[in-house]
Amino acid sequence: MGVDHFSLPWFFWRVPLPALRFVACCPGASEVLPCSFGGLSSNSTWIFCAAWEAIERWASSQSLHSQRLPRRPPITTACRWGRASHHQEAREELMKVALFAAERRIPIEIHAYTDDAANAILDVFEAVHKTHPLNDLRWSIAHLNTGSERTLDRMQRMGLAYSVQMGPYFGAPAIREANGAAVAAVSPPTRLAIDKGIMVAGGTDSTRIGVAGVWQAIEYHLTGRSLGGMVQKADDQLLTREEALRLYARNAAWIGFAEEDRGKLSAGKLADLAVLDKPYMTMPVGEIDTVRSVLTLLGGKFVHEAGVIKAARP
């Protein structure tokens, strides 16, 4: 279909199970892609389906119905963003979802690969924020590969978090070609977001684009070197080892509303920990992707053991 998934915005909402699913597919395609409500791009056509009846059932089961949503079957609308009427229609659909979530304090994670997509989303969020402050709802934007300082400032004012993923590790050359070397040198804008006080949580985007483990992603934050060394981030955009690890531990727990149970080793939290085979804090930075666990505990119970206990016994 010729879709460059490193430059097109895709997004979905993450809420308590059962999830409220919004799905998108390319016109003419037979498969429904595992993503949601894709769009708000200036040059792409998408079909999006809003499952309002599923939303109503979930809300009713949670006793969250302050007002009934319009009775309607799932909507299927072909939209070409860039035409004013269709862009307005997409904005209105997103506004309905955002208001519904804000009124009921439902957490949202919305995906936007590009800065223009993020700005279209933030236009809606700022309108909602005027009547339903978002600061303590832990709403977040994921990816934001070409996010600008202005976009991050808008997020910071509303208390939005940033879920950074591994897309630019694989797609940095495409980002450079589409946006220029200056944008590619700071993509993703993790350093800038942290410096602005935005909560940044780390992900791998596994297994759609990324890899299953976190160590490749952590190494990327430290080296800034994309796959094959095709693009090198500026030195002042790199993270420290402590900062990179925090994205995937304490901050990841926070964005999942689990900071009381996990995220750091302290009294009263779950005994979720891993014993590593190499010294993360001192080993060569270019080898961090080779780190593996030799002993893993979840809730204090062994879930992985690479023979170290048996070897340590006299």
C-alpha positions as CSV (number, residue, x, y, z in Angstrom):
1,M,0.0,0.0,0.0
2,G,3.0,2.2,0.1
3,V,2.4,3.4,3.6
4,D,5.4,4.8,5.4
5,H,4.6,3.9,9.0
6,F,7.4,6.0,10.4
7,S,5.8,9.2,9.2
8,L,2.1,8.6,9.5
9,P,0.3,9.1,12.8
10,W,-1.4,6.2,14.5
11,F,-3.0,6.2,17.9
12,F,-5.2,4.4,20.3
13,W,-6.7,4.8,23.7
14,R,-5.5,2.6,26.6
15,V,-8.2,2.3,29.3
16,P,-9.1,-0.3,32.0
17,L,-10.2,-3.6,30.5
18,P,-12.3,-4.3,28.6
19,A,-10.5,-1.9,26.3
20,L,-12.3,0.7,24.2
21,R,-11.1,-0.3,20.8
22,F,-10.9,2.1,17.8
23,V,-9.6,0.5,14.6
24,A,-8.4,1.9,11.3
25,C,-7.7,0.5,7.9
26,C,-6.6,1.8,4.5
27,P,-9.5,2.1,2.0
28,G,-9.7,-1.0,-0.1
29,A,-7.7,-3.1,2.3
30,S,-9.4,-6.2,3.5
31,E,-7.6,-6.4,6.9
32,V,-8.3,-4.3,9.9
33,L,-5.0,-3.1,11.3
34,P,-4.2,-3.6,15.0
35,C,-4.3,0.1,15.8
36,S,-6.9,2.7,16.3
37,F,-8.6,5.8,15.0
38,G,-5.7,6.5,12.7
39,G,-5.5,9.9,11.0
40,L,-5.1,13.6,11.4
41,S,-2.5,13.5,8.7
42,S,-2.5,16.1,5.9
43,N,-1.9,13.6,3.1
44,S,-3.4,10.3,4.0
45,T,-6.8,8.6,3.7
46,W,-8.1,6.4,6.4
47,I,-11.3,4.6,7.4
48,F,-12.0,4.8,11.1
49,C,-14.6,3.0,13.1
50,A,-15.9,4.1,16.5
51,A,-17.5,1.4,18.5
52,W,-19.9,3.5,20.5
53,E,-22.0,0.6,21.7
54,A,-18.9,-1.0,23.3
55,I,-18.1,2.3,25.0
56,E,-21.6,2.5,26.4
57,R,-21.5,-1.1,27.7
58,W,-18.2,-0.6,29.4
59,A,-19.3,2.7,30.9
60,S,-22.5,1.2,32.2
61,S,-20.7,-1.7,33.8
62,Q,-18.5,0.8,35.6
63,S,-21.4,3.0,36.7
64,L,-19.7,5.9,34.8
65,H,-22.7,7.0,32.8
66,S,-23.2,10.7,33.5
67,Q,-24.9,11.1,30.2
68,R,-25.9,8.6,27.5
69,L,-23.9,8.6,24.3
70,P,-25.8,9.0,21.0
71,R,-27.4,5.7,19.9
72,R,-25.5,4.8,16.8
73,P,-23.9,1.8,15.2
74,P,-20.1,1.7,14.6
75,I,-19.2,4.6,12.3
76,T,-17.3,3.9,9.1
77,T,-16.2,7.1,7.4
78,A,-13.7,7.6,4.6
79,C,-11.8,10.8,5.3
80,R,-9.1,12.6,3.4
81,W,-7.4,14.9,5.9
82,G,-6.6,18.2,4.2
83,R,-10.2,18.8,3.1
84,A,-11.6,21.2,5.7
85,S,-14.9,19.4,6.1
86,H,-13.3,16.0,6.7
87,H,-10.7,17.4,9.0
88,Q,-13.5,19.0,11.1
89,E,-15.4,15.7,11.1
90,A,-12.3,13.9,12.5
91,R,-11.8,16.6,15.1
92,E,-15.4,16.3,16.3
93,E,-15.1,12.5,16.7
94,L,-11.9,12.9,18.7
95,M,-13.5,15.6,20.8
96,K,-16.4,13.2,21.7
97,V,-13.9,10.6,22.8
98,A,-11.7,13.0,24.7
99,L,-14.7,14.6,26.5
100,F,-16.1,11.2,27.4
101,A,-12.7,10.1,28.9
102,A,-12.1,13.4,30.7
103,E,-15.5,13.5,32.3
104,R,-15.0,10.0,33.7
105,R,-11.3,10.4,34.4
106,I,-10.3,7.6,32.0
107,P,-6.6,7.5,31.1
108,I,-5.8,8.0,27.4
109,E,-2.7,7.1,25.5
110,I,-2.8,8.5,21.9
111,H,-0.3,7.8,19.2
112,A,1.2,10.5,17.0
113,Y,4.3,9.9,15.0
114,T,4.6,13.5,13.6
115,D,4.6,16.9,15.0
116,D,1.7,18.1,12.9
117,A,-0.4,15.1,14.0
118,A,0.4,15.9,17.6
119,N,-0.6,19.5,17.2
120,A,-4.0,18.5,15.7
121,I,-4.5,16.3,18.7
122,L,-3.4,19.0,21.2
123,D,-5.9,21.4,19.7
124,V,-8.6,19.1,20.8
125,F,-7.1,18.3,24.2
126,E,-6.6,22.0,25.0
127,A,-10.3,22.6,24.3
128,V,-11.2,19.8,26.7
129,H,-8.7,21.0,29.2
130,K,-10.5,24.4,29.5
131,T,-13.5,22.7,31.1
132,H,-12.0,19.4,32.4
133,P,-8.4,19.9,33.5
134,L,-6.2,17.1,32.4
135,N,-3.2,17.7,34.6
136,D,-3.7,14.7,36.9
137,L,-5.3,12.2,34.5
138,R,-2.0,10.9,33.2
139,W,-2.9,11.2,29.6
140,S,0.0,10.7,27.3
141,I,1.2,10.9,23.7
142,A,3.2,8.0,22.3
143,H,6.0,8.1,19.7
144,L,6.1,11.9,18.8
145,N,9.2,11.2,16.7
146,T,9.3,14.7,15.2
147,G,7.9,16.5,18.2
148,S,8.9,20.2,18.4
149,E,9.7,22.3,21.5
150,R,6.4,24.1,21.0
151,T,4.5,20.8,21.0
152,L,6.3,19.7,24.2
153,D,5.5,23.0,25.9
154,R,1.8,22.5,25.1
155,M,1.9,19.0,26.6
156,Q,3.7,20.3,29.7
157,R,1.1,22.9,30.4
158,M,-1.6,20.2,30.5
159,G,0.4,17.7,32.4
160,L,0.6,15.2,29.5
161,A,3.2,12.5,29.6
162,Y,5.3,11.2,26.8
163,S,5.6,7.5,25.9
164,V,8.8,7.3,23.8
165,Q,9.3,4.3,21.6
166,M,11.9,2.7,19.4
167,G,10.7,3.9,16.0
168,P,13.5,6.3,15.2
169,Y,16.1,3.6,15.9
170,F,14.8,1.8,12.8
171,G,13.3,4.7,10.9
172,A,15.8,7.6,11.4
173,P,16.8,7.7,7.7
174,A,13.2,8.1,6.7
175,I,12.7,10.8,9.3
176,R,15.8,12.6,8.0
177,E,14.6,12.4,4.4
178,A,11.1,13.7,5.2
179,N,12.1,16.4,7.8
180,G,15.8,17.2,7.4
181,A,19.0,16.5,9.3
182,A,18.2,18.9,12.1
183,V,15.0,17.1,13.1
184,A,16.5,13.7,12.7
185,A,19.4,14.7,15.1
186,V,16.9,15.2,18.0
187,S,14.4,12.5,17.2
188,P,12.8,11.3,19.4
189,P,12.9,14.4,21.5
190,T,13.4,12.5,24.8
191,R,16.1,14.8,26.2
192,L,14.1,18.0,25.5
193,A,11.0,16.5,27.1
194,I,12.9,15.4,30.3
195,D,14.4,18.9,30.6
196,K,11.0,20.5,30.4
197,G,9.8,18.4,33.3
198,I,7.5,16.1,31.3
199,M,7.1,12.6,32.6
200,V,8.7,10.3,30.0
201,A,8.1,6.6,30.0
202,G,10.0,4.2,27.9
203,G,8.7,1.5,25.5
204,T,10.0,-0.7,22.8
205,D,7.0,-0.7,20.4
206,S,7.4,-4.5,20.4
207,T,6.6,-6.4,18.5
208,R,5.2,-4.3,15.7
209,I,8.3,-2.3,15.0
210,G,10.7,-2.9,17.9
211,V,12.2,-5.8,19.8
212,A,10.9,-7.6,22.8
213,G,13.5,-6.6,25.3
214,V,14.3,-3.2,26.7
215,W,18.1,-3.2,26.5
216,Q,18.3,-2.3,22.8
217,A,16.0,0.7,23.5
218,I,18.0,1.8,26.5
219,E,21.3,1.6,24.6
220,Y,19.8,3.7,21.8
221,H,19.0,6.5,24.4
222,L,22.6,6.4,25.4
223,T,24.3,6.2,22.1
224,G,21.8,8.0,19.8
225,R,23.0,5.8,17.0
226,S,20.3,4.4,14.8
227,L,20.3,1.0,13.2
228,G,23.5,0.6,11.1
229,G,24.8,4.0,12.2
230,M,22.7,5.7,9.5
231,V,21.8,8.6,11.7
232,Q,23.6,9.9,14.9
233,K,21.8,12.0,17.4
234,A,23.5,15.1,18.7
235,D,25.6,14.6,21.9
236,D,23.5,17.0,23.9
237,Q,20.4,14.9,23.2
238,L,21.7,11.8,24.9
239,L,20.5,10.5,28.2
240,T,22.6,9.3,31.2
241,R,22.4,5.7,32.2
242,E,20.3,6.5,35.3
243,E,17.9,8.5,33.2
244,A,17.5,5.8,30.5
245,L,16.9,3.1,33.1
246,R,14.4,5.3,34.9
247,L,12.3,5.5,31.7
248,Y,11.7,1.7,31.7
249,A,11.4,1.3,35.5
250,R,10.0,4.0,37.8
251,N,8.4,6.1,35.0
252,A,6.9,3.1,33.2
253,A,5.3,2.0,36.5
254,W,3.9,5.6,37.0
255,I,2.3,5.8,33.6
256,G,0.7,2.4,34.3
257,F,-0.7,3.5,37.6
258,A,1.5,1.0,39.3
259,E,4.0,3.2,41.1
260,E,2.8,2.0,44.6
261,D,3.8,-1.6,43.7
262,R,6.7,-1.4,41.4
263,G,9.2,0.8,39.6
264,K,12.0,0.8,42.2
265,L,13.4,-1.4,45.0
266,S,12.0,-0.2,48.3
267,A,10.1,-1.5,51.3
268,G,6.5,-2.3,50.7
269,K,6.8,-2.8,46.9
270,L,6.5,-6.0,45.0
271,A,9.7,-8.0,44.8
272,D,10.0,-7.6,41.0
273,L,13.6,-7.7,40.2
274,A,16.3,-9.1,37.9
275,V,19.9,-10.1,38.5
276,L,21.8,-9.1,35.4
277,D,24.8,-10.9,33.8
278,K,26.7,-7.7,33.2
279,P,27.3,-4.4,35.1
280,Y,24.9,-2.0,33.4
281,M,26.3,1.1,35.1
282,T,30.0,0.5,34.0
283,M,30.0,-1.7,31.0
284,P,30.8,-0.4,27.5
285,V,27.7,1.6,26.3
286,G,27.7,-0.1,22.9
287,E,27.3,-3.5,24.5
288,I,24.2,-2.8,26.7
289,D,21.9,-4.5,24.2
290,T,23.6,-7.8,25.1
291,V,22.6,-7.6,28.8
292,R,20.5,-10.6,30.0
293,S,18.9,-11.6,33.2
294,V,20.3,-14.7,35.0
295,L,17.6,-14.5,37.7
296,T,14.2,-12.9,37.6
297,L,11.6,-12.6,40.3
298,L,8.0,-11.4,40.1
299,G,6.3,-10.8,43.4
300,G,9.2,-12.5,45.1
301,K,8.7,-15.7,43.1
302,F,11.3,-17.1,40.6
303,V,10.1,-16.9,37.0
304,H,13.5,-17.3,35.4
305,E,16.7,-18.9,36.5
306,A,19.7,-19.5,34.3
307,G,21.4,-22.0,36.6
308,V,23.0,-19.5,38.9
309,I,21.3,-20.8,42.1
310,K,22.5,-24.4,41.5
311,A,26.0,-23.2,40.6
312,A,26.2,-21.1,43.8
313,R,25.3,-24.0,46.1
314,P,28.3,-25.7,47.8
